[in-house]
Amino acid sequence: MRSSGRNAEDAAAIFLQQQGLTLVERNYQCRYGEIDLIARDGDALVFVEVRMRKSAAFGGAAASITPGKRDKLLRAARHYLSGCARTPPCRFDAILIDGSNAAPDWLKNVFSD
């Protein structure tokens, strides 16, 4: 992973922890793809996609979550959940960072299964 991507994930993890979430896993990988962060928000399990772009030009970080990326995230999340004894309530969030000094933009429940 490039250092800017690692830095964005580090910043997102710290930001989410400051918001009261508990980090469960980073960079979960399976044959279907990767989930940047998995966290707990109360009873809910939150799958977090971290997207960073140098600027908001061309749609910025939000525009980089394509339908193909969404499908990979859903398949990877299903794979992760298959290892859980019981399926908790889940949601998919995105942490968007447009620019190197920009504050993270936290979008909750960006799509559903």
DAKAQUI-V966726 format. One record per pair of residues at least 24 apart in sequence whose ideal C-beta (glycine too) atoms are under 6 Angstrom apart, sorted by the first residue. I is the first residue (numbers start at 0). J is the second residue. Records with the same first field share a line. If there is no record, write none. Layout:
BEGIN
I: J / J
END
This chain:
BEGIN
7: 49 / 51 / 96
8: 35 / 49
11: 49 / 94 / 103
12: 36
14: 103
27: 79
29: 75 / 78
31: 74 / 75 / 78
32: 71 / 75
34: 75
42: 88
43: 88 / 90
44: 87 / 89
45: 90 / 92
46: 76 / 91
47: 92
48: 93
49: 94
50: 95
51: 96
52: 97
54: 98
55: 97
59: 97
60: 95 / 97
61: 95
69: 110
73: 112
END
